[in-house]
Amino acid sequence: MKSKNLLTFVCLCFFMSTSALFAQKENEMDSVPIAETNEIFVYAEVQPDFPGGKAAYQAYLNENLVYPEDALAKKIQGTVYVRFVVEKDGSISQVETLGEIGGGCDQEAVRLIKSVPKWNTGVQKGFIVRSWFTLPVTFLIEN
């Protein structure tokens, strides 16, 4: 019985410490120095991320995506992959699509990504850096 209580205690301590680390991430980023280089990293040690994580990104898409009329009329569905740079200040630049599905979906995906709020930045070797990032924007006609 003692081993179960000890395991529960260790798990609880681990959960509390990791939760505290994630909660402090945003405050700690305020003290991270900005790299002098303008290199764009394909993969940073700490990847940039949408503020609030994947669930917040999905909610943003659901609220802001406008299905193009041409795509609806032609029943075009699919996923547009959008590549962009997360700048050192969290803003988005160099937005481009990787493949197209047509019907105005590609342009809508670019518009949507260009309108996102500032991101949490990427970090490489303790410095805030510019980072490439790719996201899917899915167009699905629901009946």
N, C-alpha and C positions, 0 to 999 in steps of 0.2 A: 504494500500500500504506500509506503514511503517513497518508493521509486516512481510511482505514478504522480504523487504530489510534487516531487522534485522535477519530473519531466514537464508537468503543467507549469510550474514556476519558471523553468528555463524558457519554455515556449512563450510564456507571457512576457518575460523580460525581453526576449528577442523581438517580439512583436512591438512592444512599447518603444524599444530603442530604434528599430527601423522606421516606425511611424514618426518618431520625433525627427529622424534624419530627413525623411521626405518632407515633413512640414517645414523644416528649416531651409530647404533647398532654395526657395525663392529669396529669403532674407540673405542667405550666404552668397547668392549670385550678385548681390549689390556690392560685395567686397571683392569679387573676382576681377583681376586686372584685365584690360582689353589688350589683345595681341597687337603688336605694331604691324605685323604682316597683313597683306590683303589677299593672301592665298585662300582659295576656297577648298575646304576639306570635303572629300567625298564621304569619309566616315570619321567623325570626331569621337574622342574617348567618351565624352558625354554628348549624346545626340541632342539636337534641338527638339523641342516638343511643343505641341499645341497647348496653350494655357488651359489647365484642367484635365488634360489627357485625352485618351481616345473617346471616352464617353462625351466629353464636351465638344470634341471635333464632330462626332456624329450628330449631336444636337444642333450644332452650328449648320451643318449640311442640311438637316431636315428643315430648319427654319428659314434658310436663305437660298436654297437651290430653286431656280425657276426652270421648269421643264420647257425647253423650246417648242413653240407651236409646230414648227416644221417636223421636228422629231416625233411629236405626238401624232401628227397626221400620217407620217410614214411608219409609225410604230417602231421607231428606232430605239433600241435598248443596248446597254453595255456599260463598260467601264472605261473612263478616260484617265490615264495616268498623267499627273501633272508634276513636273520637276521644277524646282525653284531654289533660290538661295535665301537662307535665313541670315540676315545681316547681323553685325555685332550689336546693333540696337534692338534686334528682334523683328525689324521690319522685313518685308518680303520683296525680292527683286528677281529679275531674270526668269520670269515665269514662262514655261514652255510645255507643250504637250508631247507625250511620247506615244505616237500612234493616234489615229483619229477614228471616230465612229460616225461622224457626219450629223446632218440635221440641225446644226447649231449647238450640239452638245459640247463640242470641243471649246468653242468660244465661251459658253456658259461656265464650263469648268475653270477656264482661265480667269474669267470675271470673278468667280466665287473665291478662288485662291487669292487673287489680288486684293480682295476686300476683307480678308481675315484680320483679326486683331494681332497685335505684336506677339511674337512667339517667345518662349524661353529659349535662350541662345545655346549654341554648342560650345563645348569647352575642350581644349586640347592642351595638355601639359600645364594645366592650371591657368590658362588664358582663354578669354572669350574670343571665339573665332567665327569667321564666315563659314557656313556649311551648306552643302547641297542636301536637299531632301525631296523625296518623291511620295506623293499621296494618290490614292485612288479616289475618283469621284464617280459614283455609280448612278446610272440612269436606268430606272426600272418603272415600267408602266404597271400600276396596280389596278386590278379590275374592281 
